[in-house]
Structure formats: structure tokens, C-alpha cells
Amino acid sequence: MMMLNRLTTDPLLRLFIGIIAGTLAGGGVGEVVGNHIMADPLVGASVGAFVGAAIAGVILAVEE
């Protein structure tokens, strides 16, 4: 329980988690869009960057 409380209150830790989660999710979405849906890696990279930034922003913006 103490670790969960630290995860939600420590801003530097939330920043790190946001960057990691945004990178992983953006990379996954970008790979799927770029290679399987649109067949254009540039479109996949753009979509992946947008999704990653959105997820990181949501993680950083969520307050208790």
C-alpha cells in the first residue's frame, strides 16, 4: 500500500512512469498502424508519437 501511495504522489516517479508507458504504448500503436493498417512507417510514427504523448500526458495530469 505504501508503494501505491508513493506511485500516485511522487511527481518525478509519475513522470518516469508516464514516459515509459507512453513510449511503450506509442511504439506498439505506431507499429500496428505503420506496418499493418496504413503500410506507411511515417504515418505509423506520427500516430505512435501522438498516442504516446497523450498517454504520458494523462498519467501526468491525473490527480487524486
mmJSON file of the N, C-alpha and C atoms, coordinates in Angstrom:
{"data_MODEL":{"atom_site":{
"group_PDB":["ATOM","ATOM","ATOM","ATOM","ATOM","ATOM","ATOM","ATOM","ATOM","ATOM","ATOM","ATOM","ATOM","ATOM","ATOM","ATOM","ATOM","ATOM","ATOM","ATOM","ATOM","ATOM","ATOM","ATOM","ATOM","ATOM","ATOM","ATOM","ATOM","ATOM","ATOM","ATOM","ATOM","ATOM","ATOM","ATOM","ATOM","ATOM","ATOM","ATOM","ATOM","ATOM","ATOM","ATOM","ATOM","ATOM","ATOM","ATOM","ATOM","ATOM","ATOM","ATOM","ATOM","ATOM","ATOM","ATOM","ATOM","ATOM","ATOM","ATOM","ATOM","ATOM","ATOM","ATOM","ATOM","ATOM","ATOM","ATOM","ATOM","ATOM","ATOM","ATOM","ATOM","ATOM","ATOM","ATOM","ATOM","ATOM","ATOM","ATOM","ATOM","ATOM","ATOM","ATOM","ATOM","ATOM","ATOM","ATOM","ATOM","ATOM","ATOM","ATOM","ATOM","ATOM","ATOM","ATOM","ATOM","ATOM","ATOM","ATOM","ATOM","ATOM","ATOM","ATOM","ATOM","ATOM","ATOM","ATOM","ATOM","ATOM","ATOM","ATOM","ATOM","ATOM","ATOM","ATOM","ATOM","ATOM","ATOM","ATOM","ATOM","ATOM","ATOM","ATOM","ATOM","ATOM","ATOM","ATOM","ATOM","ATOM","ATOM","ATOM","ATOM","ATOM","ATOM","ATOM","ATOM","ATOM","ATOM","ATOM","ATOM","ATOM","ATOM","ATOM","ATOM","ATOM","ATOM","ATOM","ATOM","ATOM","ATOM","ATOM","ATOM","ATOM","ATOM","ATOM","ATOM","ATOM","ATOM","ATOM","ATOM","ATOM","ATOM","ATOM","ATOM","ATOM","ATOM","ATOM","ATOM","ATOM","ATOM","ATOM","ATOM","ATOM","ATOM","ATOM","ATOM","ATOM","ATOM","ATOM","ATOM","ATOM","ATOM","ATOM","ATOM","ATOM","ATOM","ATOM","ATOM","ATOM","ATOM","ATOM"],
"id":[1,2,3,4,5,6,7,8,9,10,11,12,13,14,15,16,17,18,19,20,21,22,23,24,25,26,27,28,29,30,31,32,33,34,35,36,37,38,39,40,41,42,43,44,45,46,47,48,49,50,51,52,53,54,55,56,57,58,59,60,61,62,63,64,65,66,67,68,69,70,71,72,73,74,75,76,77,78,79,80,81,82,83,84,85,86,87,88,89,90,91,92,93,94,95,96,97,98,99,100,101,102,103,104,105,106,107,108,109,110,111,112,113,114,115,116,117,118,119,120,121,122,123,124,125,126,127,128,129,130,131,132,133,134,135,136,137,138,139,140,141,142,143,144,145,146,147,148,149,150,151,152,153,154,155,156,157,158,159,160,161,162,163,164,165,166,167,168,169,170,171,172,173,174,175,176,177,178,179,180,181,182,183,184,185,186,187,188,189,190,191,192],
"type_symbol":["N","C","C","N","C","C","N","C","C","N","C","C","N","C","C","N","C","C","N","C","C","N","C","C","N","C","C","N","C","C","N","C","C","N","C","C","N","C","C","N","C","C","N","C","C","N","C","C","N","C","C","N","C","C","N","C","C","N","C","C","N","C","C","N","C","C","N","C","C","N","C","C","N","C","C","N","C","C","N","C","C","N","C","C","N","C","C","N","C","C","N","C","C","N","C","C","N","C","C","N","C","C","N","C","C","N","C","C","N","C","C","N","C","C","N","C","C","N","C","C","N","C","C","N","C","C","N","C","C","N","C","C","N","C","C","N","C","C","N","C","C","N","C","C","N","C","C","N","C","C","N","C","C","N","C","C","N","C","C","N","C","C","N","C","C","N","C","C","N","C","C","N","C","C","N","C","C","N","C","C","N","C","C","N","C","C","N","C","C","N","C","C"],
"label_atom_id":["N","CA","C","N","CA","C","N","CA","C","N","CA","C","N","CA","C","N","CA","C","N","CA","C","N","CA","C","N","CA","C","N","CA","C","N","CA","C","N","CA","C","N","CA","C","N","CA","C","N","CA","C","N","CA","C","N","CA","C","N","CA","C","N","CA","C","N","CA","C","N","CA","C","N","CA","C","N","CA","C","N","CA","C","N","CA","C","N","CA","C","N","CA","C","N","CA","C","N","CA","C","N","CA","C","N","CA","C","N","CA","C","N","CA","C","N","CA","C","N","CA","C","N","CA","C","N","CA","C","N","CA","C","N","CA","C","N","CA","C","N","CA","C","N","CA","C","N","CA","C","N","CA","C","N","CA","C","N","CA","C","N","CA","C","N","CA","C","N","CA","C","N","CA","C","N","CA","C","N","CA","C","N","CA","C","N","CA","C","N","CA","C","N","CA","C","N","CA","C","N","CA","C","N","CA","C","N","CA","C","N","CA","C","N","CA","C","N","CA","C","N","CA","C"],
"label_alt_id":[null,null,null,null,null,null,null,null,null,null,null,null,null,null,null,null,null,null,null,null,null,null,null,null,null,null,null,null,null,null,null,null,null,null,null,null,null,null,null,null,null,null,null,null,null,null,null,null,null,null,null,null,null,null,null,null,null,null,null,null,null,null,null,null,null,null,null,null,null,null,null,null,null,null,null,null,null,null,null,null,null,null,null,null,null,null,null,null,null,null,null,null,null,null,null,null,null,null,null,null,null,null,null,null,null,null,null,null,null,null,null,null,null,null,null,null,null,null,null,null,null,null,null,null,null,null,null,null,null,null,null,null,null,null,null,null,null,null,null,null,null,null,null,null,null,null,null,null,null,null,null,null,null,null,null,null,null,null,null,null,null,null,null,null,null,null,null,null,null,null,null,null,null,null,null,null,null,null,null,null,null,null,null,null,null,null,null,null,null,null,null,null],
"label_comp_id":["MET","MET","MET","MET","MET","MET","MET","MET","MET","LEU","LEU","LEU","ASN","ASN","ASN","ARG","ARG","ARG","LEU","LEU","LEU","THR","THR","THR","THR","THR","THR","ASP","ASP","ASP","PRO","PRO","PRO","LEU","LEU","LEU","LEU","LEU","LEU","ARG","ARG","ARG","LEU","LEU","LEU","PHE","PHE","PHE","ILE","ILE","ILE","GLY","GLY","GLY","ILE","ILE","ILE","ILE","ILE","ILE","ALA","ALA","ALA","GLY","GLY","GLY","THR","THR","THR","LEU","LEU","LEU","ALA","ALA","ALA","GLY","GLY","GLY","GLY","GLY","GLY","GLY","GLY","GLY","VAL","VAL","VAL","GLY","GLY","GLY","GLU","GLU","GLU","VAL","VAL","VAL","VAL","VAL","VAL","GLY","GLY","GLY","ASN","ASN","ASN","HIS","HIS","HIS","ILE","ILE","ILE","MET","MET","MET","ALA","ALA","ALA","ASP","ASP","ASP","PRO","PRO","PRO","LEU","LEU","LEU","VAL","VAL","VAL","GLY","GLY","GLY","ALA","ALA","ALA","SER","SER","SER","VAL","VAL","VAL","GLY","GLY","GLY","ALA","ALA","ALA","PHE","PHE","PHE","VAL","VAL","VAL","GLY","GLY","GLY","ALA","ALA","ALA","ALA","ALA","ALA","ILE","ILE","ILE","ALA","ALA","ALA","GLY","GLY","GLY","VAL","VAL","VAL","ILE","ILE","ILE","LEU","LEU","LEU","ALA","ALA","ALA","VAL","VAL","VAL","GLU","GLU","GLU","GLU","GLU","GLU"],
"label_asym_id":["A","A","A","A","A","A","A","A","A","A","A","A","A","A","A","A","A","A","A","A","A","A","A","A","A","A","A","A","A","A","A","A","A","A","A","A","A","A","A","A","A","A","A","A","A","A","A","A","A","A","A","A","A","A","A","A","A","A","A","A","A","A","A","A","A","A","A","A","A","A","A","A","A","A","A","A","A","A","A","A","A","A","A","A","A","A","A","A","A","A","A","A","A","A","A","A","A","A","A","A","A","A","A","A","A","A","A","A","A","A","A","A","A","A","A","A","A","A","A","A","A","A","A","A","A","A","A","A","A","A","A","A","A","A","A","A","A","A","A","A","A","A","A","A","A","A","A","A","A","A","A","A","A","A","A","A","A","A","A","A","A","A","A","A","A","A","A","A","A","A","A","A","A","A","A","A","A","A","A","A","A","A","A","A","A","A","A","A","A","A","A","A"],
"label_entity_id":["1","1","1","1","1","1","1","1","1","1","1","1","1","1","1","1","1","1","1","1","1","1","1","1","1","1","1","1","1","1","1","1","1","1","1","1","1","1","1","1","1","1","1","1","1","1","1","1","1","1","1","1","1","1","1","1","1","1","1","1","1","1","1","1","1","1","1","1","1","1","1","1","1","1","1","1","1","1","1","1","1","1","1","1","1","1","1","1","1","1","1","1","1","1","1","1","1","1","1","1","1","1","1","1","1","1","1","1","1","1","1","1","1","1","1","1","1","1","1","1","1","1","1","1","1","1","1","1","1","1","1","1","1","1","1","1","1","1","1","1","1","1","1","1","1","1","1","1","1","1","1","1","1","1","1","1","1","1","1","1","1","1","1","1","1","1","1","1","1","1","1","1","1","1","1","1","1","1","1","1","1","1","1","1","1","1","1","1","1","1","1","1"],
"label_seq_id":[1,1,1,2,2,2,3,3,3,4,4,4,5,5,5,6,6,6,7,7,7,8,8,8,9,9,9,10,10,10,11,11,11,12,12,12,13,13,13,14,14,14,15,15,15,16,16,16,17,17,17,18,18,18,19,19,19,20,20,20,21,21,21,22,22,22,23,23,23,24,24,24,25,25,25,26,26,26,27,27,27,28,28,28,29,29,29,30,30,30,31,31,31,32,32,32,33,33,33,34,34,34,35,35,35,36,36,36,37,37,37,38,38,38,39,39,39,40,40,40,41,41,41,42,42,42,43,43,43,44,44,44,45,45,45,46,46,46,47,47,47,48,48,48,49,49,49,50,50,50,51,51,51,52,52,52,53,53,53,54,54,54,55,55,55,56,56,56,57,57,57,58,58,58,59,59,59,60,60,60,61,61,61,62,62,62,63,63,63,64,64,64],
"pdbx_PDB_ins_code":[null,null,null,null,null,null,null,null,null,null,null,null,null,null,null,null,null,null,null,null,null,null,null,null,null,null,null,null,null,null,null,null,null,null,null,null,null,null,null,null,null,null,null,null,null,null,null,null,null,null,null,null,null,null,null,null,null,null,null,null,null,null,null,null,null,null,null,null,null,null,null,null,null,null,null,null,null,null,null,null,null,null,null,null,null,null,null,null,null,null,null,null,null,null,null,null,null,null,null,null,null,null,null,null,null,null,null,null,null,null,null,null,null,null,null,null,null,null,null,null,null,null,null,null,null,null,null,null,null,null,null,null,null,null,null,null,null,null,null,null,null,null,null,null,null,null,null,null,null,null,null,null,null,null,null,null,null,null,null,null,null,null,null,null,null,null,null,null,null,null,null,null,null,null,null,null,null,null,null,null,null,null,null,null,null,null,null,null,null,null,null,null],
"Cartn_x":[0.828,0.0,0.874,1.968,2.853,3.437,3.778,4.333,3.299,2.05,0.986,0.784,0.85,0.715,1.873,3.075,4.234,4.122,3.588,3.429,2.488,1.467,0.477,0.821,1.777,2.057,3.417,4.381,5.719,5.724,5.89,5.792,6.909,8.108,9.199,8.971,8.446,8.147,7.003,6.004,4.902,5.401,6.334,6.926,7.628,8.407,9.125,8.143,7.12,6.112,5.384,5.072,4.416,5.261,6.546,7.437,7.533,7.706,7.821,6.521,5.398,4.108,3.794,4.061,3.823,4.7,5.939,6.853,6.413,6.07,5.647,4.339,3.37,2.08,2.192,2.917,3.089,3.839,4.85,5.586,4.722,3.913,3.027,1.975,1.338,0.313,0.934,2.094,2.771,3.171,3.597,3.985,2.775,1.672,0.465,-0.061,-0.154,-0.68,0.275,1.559,2.53,2.773,2.742,3.078,1.87,0.773,-0.343,-1.573,-1.831,-3.06,-2.786,-1.824,-1.58,-0.434,0.406,1.584,2.51,2.591,3.471,4.13,5.418,6.071,6.012,5.975,5.912,4.576,3.501,2.19,2.173,2.745,2.803,3.583,4.693,5.492,4.732,4.003,3.228,2.107,1.375,0.279,0.831,1.926,2.531,3.008,3.601,4.058,2.883,1.813,0.628,0.016,-0.137,-0.728,0.171,1.467,2.395,2.364,2.336,2.27,0.95,-0.136,-1.439,-1.47,-0.941,-0.93,-0.036,1.141,2.034,1.379,0.692,0.005,-1.108,-1.845,-2.926,-2.348,-1.283,-0.669,-0.152,0.414,0.939,-0.173,-1.291,-2.354,-3.288,-3.308,-4.246,-3.821,-4.737,-4.505,-5.49,-5.121,-6.041,-7.198],
"Cartn_y":[-1.193,0.0,1.26,1.198,2.359,2.661,1.606,1.807,2.425,1.98,2.546,4.023,4.38,5.777,6.597,6.037,6.745,6.913,5.898,5.986,7.112,7.352,8.346,9.746,9.89,11.227,11.784,10.95,11.415,11.892,13.208,13.712,13.201,13.018,12.535,11.085,10.291,8.903,8.809,9.677,9.698,10.14,11.055,11.475,10.299,9.559,8.403,7.349,7.061,6.077,6.559,7.845,8.394,8.281,8.525,8.42,6.966,6.045,4.626,4.12,4.404,3.92,4.547,5.836,6.492,5.948,5.656,5.1,3.713,2.867,1.502,1.498,2.256,2.272,2.937,4.044,4.72,3.865,3.156,2.26,1.129,0.56,-0.53,-0.074,1.046,1.566,1.983,2.633,3.054,1.876,0.792,-0.396,-1.005,-1.1,-1.683,-0.802,0.497,1.396,1.484,1.625,1.823,0.599,-0.574,-1.775,-2.58,-2.503,-3.387,-2.662,-1.474,-0.783,0.137,1.051,2.043,1.649,0.727,0.305,1.488,2.423,3.582,3.859,3.599,3.794,5.229,6.215,7.604,7.907,7.386,7.552,6.836,5.643,4.905,5.641,6.258,7.014,8.236,8.9,10.073,9.693,8.652,8.198,7.697,6.947,6.436,7.542,8.577,9.703,10.427,10.599,11.263,10.456,9.154,8.29,8.232,8.107,8.079,9.355,10.492,11.77,11.922,11.453,11.537,10.68,9.48,8.597,9.167,9.651,10.253,11.475,12.285,13.462,13.096,12.042,11.613,11.111,10.348,9.83,10.983,11.993,13.126,14.031,14.087,15.007,14.446,13.132,12.521,12.851,13.437,13.756,12.958,12.731,12.007,12.896],
"Cartn_z":[0.0,0.0,0.0,0.709,0.756,-0.619,-1.37,-2.702,-3.633,-3.527,-4.357,-4.037,-2.77,-2.379,-2.941,-2.926,-3.464,-4.98,-5.662,-7.111,-7.509,-6.697,-7.084,-6.605,-5.682,-5.152,-5.573,-5.878,-6.238,-7.694,-7.931,-9.303,-10.223,-9.704,-10.541,-10.95,-10.037,-10.353,-11.362,-11.215,-12.186,-13.558,-13.601,-14.875,-15.545,-14.772,-15.304,-15.815,-15.032,-15.45,-16.703,-16.764,-17.941,-19.197,-19.06,-20.214,-20.683,-19.735,-20.096,-20.72,-20.069,-20.584,-21.94,-22.097,-23.374,-24.486,-24.159,-25.158,-25.606,-24.64,-24.977,-25.766,-25.286,-25.98,-27.348,-27.42,-28.71,-29.704,-29.242,-30.131,-30.65,-29.77,-30.188,-31.171,-30.882,-31.788,-33.109,-33.049,-34.273,-35.149,-34.524,-35.293,-35.988,-35.276,-35.866,-36.996,-36.741,-37.77,-38.956,-38.668,-39.742,-40.594,-40.007,-40.769,-41.233,-40.52,-40.833,-41.386,-40.913,-41.344,-42.536,-42.39,-43.437,-44.377,-43.974,-44.742,-45.046,-44.11,-44.259,-42.908,-42.767,-41.472,-40.952,-41.848,-41.405,-40.736,-41.281,-40.654,-39.305,-39.258,-38.0,-36.937,-37.327,-36.366,-35.856,-36.738,-36.333,-35.37,-35.719,-34.857,-33.526,-33.578,-32.354,-31.432,-31.994,-31.181,-30.537,-31.287,-30.75,-29.611,-29.818,-28.789,-27.554,-27.762,-26.634,-25.814,-26.49,-25.78,-25.029,-25.63,-24.967,-23.706,-23.783,-22.611,-21.52,-21.896,-20.899,-20.263,-21.056,-20.524,-19.568,-19.88,-18.986,-17.668,-17.73,-16.494,-15.641,-16.269,-15.502,-14.975,-15.679,-15.286,-14.226,-14.077,-13.134,-11.712,-10.993,-9.581,-8.745,-7.503,-6.623,-6.251],
"occupancy":[1.0,1.0,1.0,1.0,1.0,1.0,1.0,1.0,1.0,1.0,1.0,1.0,1.0,1.0,1.0,1.0,1.0,1.0,1.0,1.0,1.0,1.0,1.0,1.0,1.0,1.0,1.0,1.0,1.0,1.0,1.0,1.0,1.0,1.0,1.0,1.0,1.0,1.0,1.0,1.0,1.0,1.0,1.0,1.0,1.0,1.0,1.0,1.0,1.0,1.0,1.0,1.0,1.0,1.0,1.0,1.0,1.0,1.0,1.0,1.0,1.0,1.0,1.0,1.0,1.0,1.0,1.0,1.0,1.0,1.0,1.0,1.0,1.0,1.0,1.0,1.0,1.0,1.0,1.0,1.0,1.0,1.0,1.0,1.0,1.0,1.0,1.0,1.0,1.0,1.0,1.0,1.0,1.0,1.0,1.0,1.0,1.0,1.0,1.0,1.0,1.0,1.0,1.0,1.0,1.0,1.0,1.0,1.0,1.0,1.0,1.0,1.0,1.0,1.0,1.0,1.0,1.0,1.0,1.0,1.0,1.0,1.0,1.0,1.0,1.0,1.0,1.0,1.0,1.0,1.0,1.0,1.0,1.0,1.0,1.0,1.0,1.0,1.0,1.0,1.0,1.0,1.0,1.0,1.0,1.0,1.0,1.0,1.0,1.0,1.0,1.0,1.0,1.0,1.0,1.0,1.0,1.0,1.0,1.0,1.0,1.0,1.0,1.0,1.0,1.0,1.0,1.0,1.0,1.0,1.0,1.0,1.0,1.0,1.0,1.0,1.0,1.0,1.0,1.0,1.0,1.0,1.0,1.0,1.0,1.0,1.0,1.0,1.0,1.0,1.0,1.0,1.0],
"B_iso_or_equiv":[0.0,0.0,0.0,0.0,0.0,0.0,0.0,0.0,0.0,0.0,0.0,0.0,0.0,0.0,0.0,0.0,0.0,0.0,0.0,0.0,0.0,0.0,0.0,0.0,0.0,0.0,0.0,0.0,0.0,0.0,0.0,0.0,0.0,0.0,0.0,0.0,0.0,0.0,0.0,0.0,0.0,0.0,0.0,0.0,0.0,0.0,0.0,0.0,0.0,0.0,0.0,0.0,0.0,0.0,0.0,0.0,0.0,0.0,0.0,0.0,0.0,0.0,0.0,0.0,0.0,0.0,0.0,0.0,0.0,0.0,0.0,0.0,0.0,0.0,0.0,0.0,0.0,0.0,0.0,0.0,0.0,0.0,0.0,0.0,0.0,0.0,0.0,0.0,0.0,0.0,0.0,0.0,0.0,0.0,0.0,0.0,0.0,0.0,0.0,0.0,0.0,0.0,0.0,0.0,0.0,0.0,0.0,0.0,0.0,0.0,0.0,0.0,0.0,0.0,0.0,0.0,0.0,0.0,0.0,0.0,0.0,0.0,0.0,0.0,0.0,0.0,0.0,0.0,0.0,0.0,0.0,0.0,0.0,0.0,0.0,0.0,0.0,0.0,0.0,0.0,0.0,0.0,0.0,0.0,0.0,0.0,0.0,0.0,0.0,0.0,0.0,0.0,0.0,0.0,0.0,0.0,0.0,0.0,0.0,0.0,0.0,0.0,0.0,0.0,0.0,0.0,0.0,0.0,0.0,0.0,0.0,0.0,0.0,0.0,0.0,0.0,0.0,0.0,0.0,0.0,0.0,0.0,0.0,0.0,0.0,0.0,0.0,0.0,0.0,0.0,0.0,0.0],
"pdbx_formal_charge":[null,null,null,null,null,null,null,null,null,null,null,null,null,null,null,null,null,null,null,null,null,null,null,null,null,null,null,null,null,null,null,null,null,null,null,null,null,null,null,null,null,null,null,null,null,null,null,null,null,null,null,null,null,null,null,null,null,null,null,null,null,null,null,null,null,null,null,null,null,null,null,null,null,null,null,null,null,null,null,null,null,null,null,null,null,null,null,null,null,null,null,null,null,null,null,null,null,null,null,null,null,null,null,null,null,null,null,null,null,null,null,null,null,null,null,null,null,null,null,null,null,null,null,null,null,null,null,null,null,null,null,null,null,null,null,null,null,null,null,null,null,null,null,null,null,null,null,null,null,null,null,null,null,null,null,null,null,null,null,null,null,null,null,null,null,null,null,null,null,null,null,null,null,null,null,null,null,null,null,null,null,null,null,null,null,null,null,null,null,null,null,null],
"auth_seq_id":[1,1,1,2,2,2,3,3,3,4,4,4,5,5,5,6,6,6,7,7,7,8,8,8,9,9,9,10,10,10,11,11,11,12,12,12,13,13,13,14,14,14,15,15,15,16,16,16,17,17,17,18,18,18,19,19,19,20,20,20,21,21,21,22,22,22,23,23,23,24,24,24,25,25,25,26,26,26,27,27,27,28,28,28,29,29,29,30,30,30,31,31,31,32,32,32,33,33,33,34,34,34,35,35,35,36,36,36,37,37,37,38,38,38,39,39,39,40,40,40,41,41,41,42,42,42,43,43,43,44,44,44,45,45,45,46,46,46,47,47,47,48,48,48,49,49,49,50,50,50,51,51,51,52,52,52,53,53,53,54,54,54,55,55,55,56,56,56,57,57,57,58,58,58,59,59,59,60,60,60,61,61,61,62,62,62,63,63,63,64,64,64],
"auth_comp_id":["MET","MET","MET","MET","MET","MET","MET","MET","MET","LEU","LEU","LEU","ASN","ASN","ASN","ARG","ARG","ARG","LEU","LEU","LEU","THR","THR","THR","THR","THR","THR","ASP","ASP","ASP","PRO","PRO","PRO","LEU","LEU","LEU","LEU","LEU","LEU","ARG","ARG","ARG","LEU","LEU","LEU","PHE","PHE","PHE","ILE","ILE","ILE","GLY","GLY","GLY","ILE","ILE","ILE","ILE","ILE","ILE","ALA","ALA","ALA","GLY","GLY","GLY","THR","THR","THR","LEU","LEU","LEU","ALA","ALA","ALA","GLY","GLY","GLY","GLY","GLY","GLY","GLY","GLY","GLY","VAL","VAL","VAL","GLY","GLY","GLY","GLU","GLU","GLU","VAL","VAL","VAL","VAL","VAL","VAL","GLY","GLY","GLY","ASN","ASN","ASN","HIS","HIS","HIS","ILE","ILE","ILE","MET","MET","MET","ALA","ALA","ALA","ASP","ASP","ASP","PRO","PRO","PRO","LEU","LEU","LEU","VAL","VAL","VAL","GLY","GLY","GLY","ALA","ALA","ALA","SER","SER","SER","VAL","VAL","VAL","GLY","GLY","GLY","ALA","ALA","ALA","PHE","PHE","PHE","VAL","VAL","VAL","GLY","GLY","GLY","ALA","ALA","ALA","ALA","ALA","ALA","ILE","ILE","ILE","ALA","ALA","ALA","GLY","GLY","GLY","VAL","VAL","VAL","ILE","ILE","ILE","LEU","LEU","LEU","ALA","ALA","ALA","VAL","VAL","VAL","GLU","GLU","GLU","GLU","GLU","GLU"],
"auth_asym_id":["A","A","A","A","A","A","A","A","A","A","A","A","A","A","A","A","A","A","A","A","A","A","A","A","A","A","A","A","A","A","A","A","A","A","A","A","A","A","A","A","A","A","A","A","A","A","A","A","A","A","A","A","A","A","A","A","A","A","A","A","A","A","A","A","A","A","A","A","A","A","A","A","A","A","A","A","A","A","A","A","A","A","A","A","A","A","A","A","A","A","A","A","A","A","A","A","A","A","A","A","A","A","A","A","A","A","A","A","A","A","A","A","A","A","A","A","A","A","A","A","A","A","A","A","A","A","A","A","A","A","A","A","A","A","A","A","A","A","A","A","A","A","A","A","A","A","A","A","A","A","A","A","A","A","A","A","A","A","A","A","A","A","A","A","A","A","A","A","A","A","A","A","A","A","A","A","A","A","A","A","A","A","A","A","A","A","A","A","A","A","A","A"],
"auth_atom_id":["N","CA","C","N","CA","C","N","CA","C","N","CA","C","N","CA","C","N","CA","C","N","CA","C","N","CA","C","N","CA","C","N","CA","C","N","CA","C","N","CA","C","N","CA","C","N","CA","C","N","CA","C","N","CA","C","N","CA","C","N","CA","C","N","CA","C","N","CA","C","N","CA","C","N","CA","C","N","CA","C","N","CA","C","N","CA","C","N","CA","C","N","CA","C","N","CA","C","N","CA","C","N","CA","C","N","CA","C","N","CA","C","N","CA","C","N","CA","C","N","CA","C","N","CA","C","N","CA","C","N","CA","C","N","CA","C","N","CA","C","N","CA","C","N","CA","C","N","CA","C","N","CA","C","N","CA","C","N","CA","C","N","CA","C","N","CA","C","N","CA","C","N","CA","C","N","CA","C","N","CA","C","N","CA","C","N","CA","C","N","CA","C","N","CA","C","N","CA","C","N","CA","C","N","CA","C","N","CA","C","N","CA","C","N","CA","C","N","CA","C","N","CA","C"],
"pdbx_PDB_model_num":[1,1,1,1,1,1,1,1,1,1,1,1,1,1,1,1,1,1,1,1,1,1,1,1,1,1,1,1,1,1,1,1,1,1,1,1,1,1,1,1,1,1,1,1,1,1,1,1,1,1,1,1,1,1,1,1,1,1,1,1,1,1,1,1,1,1,1,1,1,1,1,1,1,1,1,1,1,1,1,1,1,1,1,1,1,1,1,1,1,1,1,1,1,1,1,1,1,1,1,1,1,1,1,1,1,1,1,1,1,1,1,1,1,1,1,1,1,1,1,1,1,1,1,1,1,1,1,1,1,1,1,1,1,1,1,1,1,1,1,1,1,1,1,1,1,1,1,1,1,1,1,1,1,1,1,1,1,1,1,1,1,1,1,1,1,1,1,1,1,1,1,1,1,1,1,1,1,1,1,1,1,1,1,1,1,1,1,1,1,1,1,1]
}}}
